[in-house]
Amino acid sequence: MYAAAEDDYHDDVFPVVPAPQDGTRWQAPADLEEHLYELIEADDGYGYLRALAVEGLYRPVLLTDLAAAPDAPPLFSVEVPDGRRVAQVYTAGLLPRPHPDVVYEYVTLGTLARQWPEGPDRIDVMVVNTQTPCEQYYLTTDEERQVWADLHDEHHRPGRIDDRVDTRRTGAPEGPVLHGLACGAHLCFANGAPWNTLDWHGAGYTNEVARLEEWWGVRDREEWRGVQERLLDREVSPWYWDFVLGARTAVLAEQGPPVDAELWRRCVEVTLRNRVVETGGPDVPHRPGDDPELDQFVDAMRALVGKVLRYEARFRADGLLPPDGHVATVAAWDLGRASKMARWGRGARYATHRELVAALERVSHEARAAYASWPEFSAGYVLGRCLHFDEEEYGTWYTSVLRAHRTLTTDPDSPWQRVPFL
């Protein structure tokens, strides 16, 4: 499955985040950890549990344990000097850099309450965010775990954290790597995931593996590398989308704006038929009526011109494009997904840290070569998504990404407000 490279080896299997020694307030990585820190200062252990019930937790699992019992790997625990066993769990913002031997699985407080080991394997204490300023301990008696279960039933709502900007306050990279992370902002917003962290665990190891298999058919490292390269090379989207858009760019360069729609269609058709001659010679059927399959493809490309024009009209009406704006390329659709594919691969342990960084740097370079601003990048991403999924229905495939565009281009905490495009 995954062979870790040398750059993946390190000692910090579990995080150690010391509190400041100079009297300054600890800088929490995210809102949840800031809230937990305040609850500890207020000595509010019940409120702390309530916050965990809402957000959920991550538990460390040895990969060897997961391989031996994939459906029910044991809780990782250690024995302390008084003979009790302690299990460690973490909130998302305090997870460490991915490790080649240890993964982190998402778990709800209710699941922990129901599946806590009993009998000879019993674990006596749960510690949350150990060795950090928002560390908290809980005994695991039957009564205590009933409290966990009740809080989960009352407060946990699956999917409630989607459609939001999540910016980590600590540990973010800089330069092209940060820019490459920002290129994946649409998907991060849709999933309610932090956009500016390299220590990617996503929805937990098993969920990240399942996500890649379900949506991308990726089941191992080699398949991940193949998809990642195709996204970076902009080869996942059909080539003819940008071909049609490029024909308009050619007409603009020759005639200037505005571009007549029929002239654009004619440019598409002539260029396609000329390419048949260039690749096969003048005797290859290329004129209208010579080759029914070629005629059908030409008609489809002429129709694509109309589809693009209608989408762009809607984009202008919704403020996604300026009044005279248009989309020059849908490169962002592949590049935005390439940014997230690098992180998904890291979460599934298919990618090394070095490969993650290299992919993000390349995403940044390609995006800056294709666009001049975040709104331009976003419009290219949205058009690609609509051509892929929406079929001019203007349903949730469009409305959800429009909502993301509006937030990402206006929210002060958005990556596109924090990271200059050029």
Steps between C-alpha positions, in 0.01 A plus 500: 500500500732773622873506543606802699783710371780615725348846539197345673692367799499709816449456870186704562249217479289695750507879520664698777374859504635681805327801651686833478741560785504881474145556621351558156182325400536173310420528130255221426513355146125537440171612654427164662830485688462865603157415641635192682781709649246750634291217647804362679575843646138510617528145641201396289556131428138446396513783247824352366325168443209677333740660252653159426153357444434765234831473311621143556853377564791312345656194656847367415517151351809298421494390137592150612191495724284629216630228266428231761150627585381743228142511626584554867863598568570536872530835672862599537579518871793516740538382857587763760701430821192441717394213273212673324477508120456831320373549144591811304267691267538835325302781346569580135716808556749319722567198284870453415665464163394172334723211606583187299408261784214678677176628348213695652139390470204732542265390778200657672465527874194276475697226325768517767230467765350191337820325394728567798694183587369296793630200694874422496559756223330778692652848474455713810563855381448702182736792450413761239779703336771368728811714551327813371357804683144369446565154643211339689455163675182296552439181693318241293249357744163379371334813641751730334463333164123531523555875524707482180224309322230744615704802388562340162130427445411857594768698318666308217374585152679329210598737221429817698853632451490500118498821294731710713844658494732326747834677539764361734670769707828317545732279296413624150772493232599801289565594140397279206400214731245719678379629163462142379294419808277801430431363152302221670279744690178407319522138617618597847200731536258231381641249751546745788868402501804711595653646186847601624649192665747246364431261789199354323281240669170603342209292621733236646717238335233245410267769370777652287580159350130439431455848348777441247364160400138613472552825309822433311548122483831543685594200717876525541802724466559439129140577409517817708818609322337442163194711580711770665720535192202510265341778705825697509535455123133609462413176325202389709259752350415446131751673273229653287371730775813710485522450125165674456596776743833538323322553168327804649834630625634469145204692358543769765867538412413545133171690511483653847191504723218428491522155344216407267364158606473369144854612421616311810314187389645531153851528645439182703380307196770618259777433750371148569470411132844649425652288776362187337686598184817588693510162674368275222568680176271672245345174382355419845124575508464836668239706313137519618325181397821298452511340847182472712700454823707812434186694411336388823802609705516837323131555571559418867784752520293768331227427757756530780556861395135571574517317834803705608330824398190413701702408808702820474181706472376339821840557663479872419146523634612335824812715538740213438635681192524876439257648246744456212678193637543155354688179585821446304582155639356237734850404620391585856258204504790254478747712698259559790440127521873433469555714810258285696616174340846566643350532848263208459796287394688611810208416726476153346878456535544463124706821481810604688539845651751585229257397225224705660716813503622446143145457371381818673790700359415376153132584545601852598724541197239370255222711650704819479590422139132460406328778700559850634277499811305282741162603347628390157625172647166446672297568185710243311445248779124562508462467123696174503283363779183602318611344172589183691190466716225758454366452142351852505259416779646771727428271793708428808810424294491868407336670796732340755815606316356848443452530876862392550621757244315782673638408840855437383518834319360705792563330837798668674611159625492347152824377342430726203497803729819391676717368213578728203436324171808634325 
